Structures are given as C-alpha cells and as structure tokens.
Amino acid sequence: MKIFRNGLLIFCCSAALLFCLHNFHFAAKGQTPVLQLKSFQFDNGQWFDGEKFKRQVFYSVGGILTKRKPGKIDEIIDLKNGFVIPPFADAHCHNFDGKWNIAEQTKKYLADGIFYAKVQTNSRRGALEVAANVNTPASVDVSYAHGALTASFGHGVEIYEGLAILRKPGASTPEEVQKIRASKTRENGAYYIIDTAAELELKWRKILDGKPDFLKIYLLTTEEFERRRDRTDTVGDRGLDPALVPTIVKKARAAGLRVSAHVDTVTDYRVALAAGVDEMAHLPGYYVGLEDDAKKYQLTEKDARETSRRKIWVVPAPIAHGSWIKEDARKKTDEVLKHNLSLLRAAKARIAFGSDRYGSTPLDDVLYLSKLGVFSNLEMLKIWTEATPQTIFPNRRIGRLREGYEASFLVTSGNPIEDFKQVKNIRMRFKQGHFVNLQ
C-alpha cells in the first residue's frame, strides 16, 4: 500500500484468483498434486540456463523437471523453437484477498505468466475465503502476511477502515478522518495496533494464531514519528515507533517468521536495516514530489553495502509511472530510483520485483524498470524469474530450469535477453506438471 506526502492514496488491497482443478487433491502451498501426473517430453525448446538459452530436451515426471528419460512418456510436446524461462513472480501485492473478483485476478496473473505472489498485507478473513482457489497448479501460489503491524491511526488503518465504513480506501474530508479514527472494524485481522512493548507482548499470541507466512511491519517517515503520533487530525500518515522494531524482529525470528518492512524514507530504511529485517517491501523514492528534498529518499553506498552484507531483499515497486503523475515529478522520481537501484546493483544486493498497484500484475512495472536502463536484459530476466520467486517461497525448488525443480515454465516467442519486451509474448504456460488453461 502507498501513502504519499501530498495525501494521494493508491490503494492496493483485496483481490482474486481463479478456478481449482476438480477431481484432484493438492498439497498446501502449490506443491505437486497427490495423484499421479502424466509424463511429458518437451522437444525443440531453447531453455534458459541462467545465462543463455540452450537447446535441450526436458521431461516432466510427477510434476518435476528432469533430463532423465522416463520409462513411459504419455505425451511429446513440440515447443517449436520457443524460448523457455521460469515463471514470473510478484513480491508485493495486495490481491487474492476475497472472492468477489477472484477469477478475474487469477486469469490476469496467469496470462502475464506470474505464478507466485506475496501479499504484503491482507485481511485474514479475505484470504480464508479464497484458500481453495490459491496454491494449486491451476491458480497462483500465494504467500500471506495476514495483517500488518502498525501504530494507532497508522498506515493501513485508513485503507481497511475506510473500505469498511466509507467503501473507499481513505478519507477525503476532516469528518471522514474522524470516522476512520473511531473505527476498529478490521483491527486484529487486517492490521494490529502496536504502540508499546507491552502491547506487542499482549497481542503476540493473537498475531501468531493468525498463521502468517511472514510478518509485515509499517515504517513511515520515522524522522517525524513523534510529531505525527501526536496529531489528532490525520490517519494513515505514521507507522510503528522505530524503537519497537528490533524487538519485533527478534520475536519474529524466534517464531520462525521472516519480516518484511514498508519503508518510505531513507530514515525508515536505516531503521529496518539496523533491526535486521529480511525484506524492504519498498525502495525509498517510489514517489518524489516536486516540493520534496530528493536527499530524503536517496540511499548511500554504505546503505547499499550493508543491505548486501545482511542479505536483505529489496522490492522496488515503481508505481509512479502512471498517467496520473506529472512529468516533472516523474523525472525527479526516476532520478532517485535510478540512483538507489544503481547503488544496490553495484553492491550486489538482492532485488525482487513487485507492483503494489491494486488490480494489476507487475508486468508494466517491470517493463518500466527495464526502460530505466539500470539493469541489462539478462539481469532483469534473472531478477524476475529467479530472484523474485525465492523471496516469496525460499524453501521451494522454483525459479530455475534444473534437474529436480518443479516443472513450471513459460515459453515465449522471442528471446527476452535480446528484446526484454518478449516477456509479454507468452505462447505456453506449464505449472507443476499441468498446462495452464486461460479459458
């Protein structure tokens, strides 16, 4: 989710998936179906080996890739000289959070070749509604935060309470601000209010009982934390007390949970960095207004080196490229974004791609990042197909076309290393031993 200094909100919450395969029973988290799968032989394909495309023959046996020819082949598939790459992923979204448009959202993700998604804050109730519609070979594999930790009247509150009582994400008038501040409809489900260490201890069991796949925390312009905390005429313009973050991370570690942090300014970034979070859910400078000091959002070489040393993932979500943004502000934002990405690239930090735009896949965002010219086409491809799935499902054998990995891949018409826009030209989708049907 986003909240900008000028009050503009871009809502990125709730969404959807598609159909389940009938007559099959699947393991949790998108794992291979229990029932026996057909064995496939794939001929005439140019397979991505992590550096280049190489003509090879692969087999899918039991939903797993292998180069070893099985005793029985049920079907031989001619890939017609297509370029075979691992599926794409979205490391920052707020979709798959309710049934109302689940089929539309799932079809959109699968059509764009995105098989994995990380929902960086959601209503746990909404996620439970769609539990049967995700994490199957016919849908998108999803990892959920199940509510984020924030401060009283902090970011996230305006989104979920606004939707609950005003049917929109946020307030437009002082009267609406007060209505949202008084509402607690979605508390302890879509968000948790943590203002003190005692409150963290009191609510910790409830947070864990929600069974999140990872923990999401909000930091928002922490250099102004005290001033914003004391305001009574705003909502959504603050995050956690930065002093609480190390304790939260320590407790999450003990519970076996990775921590993803919403960061806005470079001060937020450094608070999260020092506390040892696992992932920055944003890159500072996702939107820089004409009145903003760019230095407020610019990383230093030291920041980048420390990010790399600690093996922290960074997810740029460059939503400031839509038609709504004025050209001068877009150029200023681009300069900060390129500055930060260049430092992280030089430091060999871990980068993953996401969108954080409700109702959208990250396709346009990734193409936009490509146009900035910080990364080569090969680097872009590796980030989207190898790195991004790893930060979503770090314990699964996905993101590579290798022996023993899940048999999930895309076939494009052209070579995306030569022309990155070929990532749009998908002519075959195969997931865990199944062809993906978009009908």
ZAMARGU-4260 file (C-alpha; in steps of 0.2 Angstrom, whole numbers, plus 5000, padded with zeros to 4 digits):
<rodrens>
0) 5000/5000/5000 | 5005/5018/4997 | 5003/5034/5006 | 5011/5050/4998 | 5015/5066/5006
5) 5003/5076/4996 | 4989/5065/5003 | 4987/5054/4987 | 4982/5036/4991 | 4985/5022/4979
10) 4975/5008/4986 | 4982/4991/4983 | 4972/4978/4993 | 4960/4964/4991 | 4959/4953/4976
15) 4957/4937/4967 | 4961/4921/4959 | 4953/4908/4948 | 4947/4890/4947 | 4953/4874/4956
20) 4956/4858/4946 | 4942/4847/4950 | 4944/4828/4955 | 4962/4831/4962 | 4968/4835/4979
25) 4983/4846/4981 | 4996/4848/4995 | 4997/4865/5003 | 5007/4880/4995 | 5006/4875/4977
30) 5015/4858/4979 | 5014/4844/4967 | 4997/4835/4966 | 4995/4819/4976 | 4988/4810/4961
35) 4999/4803/4948 | 5003/4815/4934 | 5006/4812/4915 | 5024/4811/4910 | 5029/4824/4896
40) 5043/4825/4884 | 5047/4843/4878 | 5056/4844/4861 | 5063/4858/4851 | 5064/4871/4865
45) 5078/4884/4869 | 5079/4883/4888 | 5086/4897/4899 | 5101/4890/4910 | 5103/4906/4920
50) 5115/4914/4907 | 5109/4910/4890 | 5097/4899/4880 | 5102/4882/4876 | 5093/4869/4865
55) 5089/4854/4877 | 5076/4841/4880 | 5067/4841/4897 | 5054/4829/4904 | 5041/4832/4917
60) 5038/4817/4928 | 5027/4818/4943 | 5027/4837/4941 | 5046/4838/4942 | 5059/4843/4929
65) 5071/4830/4924 | 5083/4827/4909 | 5082/4808/4913 | 5070/4800/4900 | 5057/4790/4910
70) 5051/4773/4906 | 5035/4779/4900 | 5031/4795/4891 | 5012/4800/4890 | 5014/4814/4878
75) 5028/4823/4867 | 5026/4842/4866 | 5035/4851/4852 | 5040/4868/4858 | 5043/4874/4841
80) 5060/4883/4844 | 5052/4893/4858 | 5062/4901/4872 | 5058/4893/4889 | 5060/4903/4905
85) 5055/4900/4923 | 5038/4909/4928 | 5037/4927/4934 | 5033/4932/4952 | 5025/4947/4961
90) 5034/4951/4978 | 5022/4965/4983 | 5004/4965/4980 | 4988/4966/4990 | 4977/4955/4979
95) 4970/4937/4982 | 4960/4944/4997 | 4942/4940/4994 | 4931/4930/4982 | 4922/4945/4973
100) 4934/4945/4958 | 4945/4930/4961 | 4943/4923/4944 | 4947/4939/4935 | 4963/4942/4946
105) 4969/4924/4944 | 4967/4924/4925 | 4976/4941/4924 | 4991/4934/4933 | 4992/4918/4924
110) 4990/4927/4907 | 5005/4938/4912 | 5015/4922/4917 | 5015/4926/4935 | 5013/4910/4945
115) 5019/4917/4963 | 5013/4931/4973 | 5017/4939/4990 | 5003/4948/4998 | 5010/4962/5009
120) 4995/4964/5020 | 4978/4957/5018 | 4963/4954/5028 | 4965/4936/5035 | 4946/4933/5033
125) 4948/4938/5015 | 4962/4926/5012 | 4952/4912/5021 | 4938/4915/5008 | 4949/4911/4994
130) 4960/4897/5002 | 4953/4884/4990 | 4957/4895/4975 | 4975/4898/4978 | 4991/4887/4979
135) 4985/4874/4966 | 4993/4870/4949 | 4978/4879/4941 | 4980/4895/4951 | 4993/4907/4958
140) 5004/4901/4973 | 5002/4914/4987 | 5011/4919/5002 | 5001/4930/5015 | 5005/4942/5029
145) 4988/4941/5036 | 4988/4958/5043 | 5002/4971/5047 | 5009/4979/5062 | 5006/4997/5063
150) 5004/5011/5076 | 4987/5019/5082 | 4980/5028/5067 | 4994/5022/5057 | 4996/5017/5038
155) 4985/5003/5034 | 4971/5009/5046 | 4965/5022/5033 | 4964/5008/5020 | 4955/4995/5029
160) 4943/5005/5040 | 4940/5017/5025 | 4934/5002/5015 | 4924/4995/5029 | 4914/5011/5034
165) 4916/5023/5019 | 4918/5010/5005 | 4934/5018/4999 | 4952/5017/5004 | 4955/5033/5015
170) 4947/5049/5020 | 4943/5065/5009 | 4937/5076/5022 | 4940/5080/5041 | 4924/5072/5045
175) 4929/5056/5036 | 4946/5056/5045 | 4937/5056/5062 | 4926/5042/5057 | 4940/5031/5052
180) 4950/5036/5068 | 4935/5030/5078 | 4933/5014/5069 | 4940/4997/5073 | 4931/4986/5062
185) 4946/4977/5054 | 4958/4978/5069 | 4967/4962/5073 | 4963/4955/5056 | 4969/4966/5043
190) 4981/4976/5055 | 4987/4976/5073 | 4990/4991/5083 | 5006/4990/5092 | 5011/5006/5102
195) 5022/4999/5116 | 5032/4984/5120 | 5019/4979/5132 | 5006/4979/5119 | 5017/4969/5107
200) 5018/4956/5121 | 5000/4956/5124 | 4995/4954/5106 | 5009/4942/5100 | 5000/4926/5103
205) 4985/4933/5093 | 4997/4938/5079 | 5004/4920/5078 | 4987/4912/5079 | 4983/4920/5063
210) 4997/4909/5055 | 5005/4922/5044 | 5018/4916/5031 | 5028/4931/5035 | 5027/4946/5046
215) 5024/4964/5039 | 5028/4980/5048 | 5025/4998/5043 | 5038/5011/5045 | 5033/5028/5038
220) 5043/5044/5039 | 5050/5039/5056 | 5061/5055/5057 | 5044/5063/5061 | 5037/5050/5071
225) 5034/5060/5087 | 5026/5074/5078 | 5014/5063/5068 | 5010/5052/5083 | 5003/5067/5092
230) 4992/5073/5078 | 4973/5070/5080 | 4968/5077/5063 | 4976/5064/5052 | 4975/5045/5049
235) 4987/5034/5039 | 5002/5046/5040 | 5013/5036/5053 | 5020/5019/5056 | 5027/5010/5071
240) 5038/5018/5084 | 5056/5014/5077 | 5061/5009/5095 | 5050/4994/5094 | 5057/4987/5078
245) 5072/4977/5084 | 5061/4968/5097 | 5048/4964/5084 | 5061/4957/5073 | 5069/4947/5087
250) 5052/4939/5092 | 5048/4935/5073 | 5065/4926/5072 | 5061/4916/5087 | 5044/4911/5079
255) 5052/4906/5063 | 5045/4921/5053 | 5053/4932/5041 | 5050/4951/5042 | 5045/4962/5028
260) 5046/4981/5031 | 5036/4995/5022 | 5049/5009/5021 | 5046/5027/5014 | 5061/5037/5018
265) 5079/5033/5019 | 5077/5035/5038 | 5064/5021/5038 | 5076/5011/5028 | 5090/5013/5040
270) 5079/5008/5055 | 5074/4992/5046 | 5091/4989/5041 | 5098/4991/5058 | 5085/4980/5065
275) 5089/4966/5053 | 5073/4964/5043 | 5073/4951/5029 | 5065/4962/5016 | 5062/4980/5011
280) 5044/4980/5004 | 5048/4996/4995 | 5063/5006/4989 | 5063/5024/4996 | 5059/5036/4982
285) 5044/5027/4974 | 5036/5044/4973 | 5046/5061/4975 | 5035/5076/4973 | 5042/5092/4966
290) 5042/5100/4983 | 5051/5086/4991 | 5070/5085/4995 | 5077/5071/4985 | 5090/5068/4998
295) 5076/5062/5010 | 5075/5046/4999 | 5092/5043/4992 | 5102/5029/4999 | 5121/5030/5001
300) 5135/5017/4996 | 5136/5012/5014 | 5117/5008/5015 | 5119/4998/4999 | 5134/4988/5005
305) 5125/4985/5022 | 5110/4979/5013 | 5120/4967/5003 | 5130/4961/5018 | 5115/4957/5028
310) 5107/4948/5013 | 5091/4959/5014 | 5079/4958/4999 | 5074/4975/4992 | 5057/4976/4982
315) 5056/4992/4971 | 5038/4995/4967 | 5039/5009/4954 | 5021/5014/4954 | 5025/5032/4949
320) 5025/5029/4931 | 5006/5030/4928 | 4997/5043/4918 | 4991/5052/4934 | 5009/5058/4938
325) 5015/5075/4931 | 5030/5074/4920 | 5042/5084/4931 | 5038/5074/4946 | 5040/5058/4936
330) 5058/5063/4931 | 5063/5068/4948 | 5056/5051/4955 | 5066/5042/4941 | 5082/5051/4946
335) 5080/5045/4964 | 5075/5027/4958 | 5090/5025/4946 | 5102/5032/4960 | 5096/5019/4973
340) 5095/5005/4961 | 5112/5008/4954 | 5120/5008/4971 | 5111/4992/4976 | 5116/4984/4959
345) 5134/4989/4962 | 5134/4981/4980 | 5126/4965/4973 | 5111/4967/4984 | 5096/4956/4982
350) 5082/4963/4971 | 5065/4957/4968 | 5051/4964/4958 | 5033/4969/4964 | 5019/4981/4959
355) 5009/4987/4974 | 4996/4993/4962 | 4979/4985/4966 | 4971/4975/4952 | 4987/4975/4942
360) 5001/4962/4939 | 5019/4969/4940 | 5021/4967/4921 | 5020/4986/4917 | 5031/4990/4932
365) 5045/4978/4927 | 5044/4985/4909 | 5046/5002/4916 | 5061/4997/4927 | 5069/4990/4911
370) 5067/5006/4902 | 5077/5015/4916 | 5092/5006/4910 | 5100/5001/4927 | 5099/4983/4923
375) 5104/4973/4907 | 5090/4962/4899 | 5099/4947/4907 | 5099/4954/4924 | 5081/4959/4923
380) 5076/4942/4917 | 5086/4934/4932 | 5078/4945/4944 | 5060/4942/4939 | 5062/4923/4936
385) 5075/4918/4948 | 5076/4930/4962 | 5058/4936/4965 | 5051/4918/4967 | 5065/4915/4980
390) 5059/4929/4992 | 5041/4923/4991 | 5045/4904/4993 | 5063/4902/4999 | 5061/4884/5003
395) 5054/4878/4987 | 5064/4872/4971 | 5057/4885/4959 | 5064/4899/4949 | 5076/4888/4939
400) 5075/4875/4925 | 5085/4862/4933 | 5085/4844/4937 | 5073/4841/4952 | 5065/4858/4951
405) 5046/4860/4950 | 5040/4858/4932 | 5034/4876/4930 | 5039/4886/4915 | 5034/4899/4901
410) 5038/4898/4883 | 5040/4915/4874 | 5040/4918/4855 | 5056/4928/4856 | 5072/4929/4866
415) 5070/4941/4881 | 5089/4943/4883 | 5089/4951/4866 | 5072/4960/4867 | 5066/4961/4885
420) 5048/4965/4879 | 5047/4947/4873 | 5042/4943/4891 | 5024/4949/4885 | 5024/4936/4871
425) 5020/4920/4880 | 5013/4906/4870 | 5013/4892/4883 | 5011/4891/4902 | 5015/4875/4911
430) 5014/4874/4930 | 5018/4859/4941 | 5016/4846/4928 | 5000/4854/4921 | 4996/4865/4906
435) 4988/4881/4911 | 4971/4884/4904 | 4966/4903/4902 | 4949/4899/4897
</rodrens>
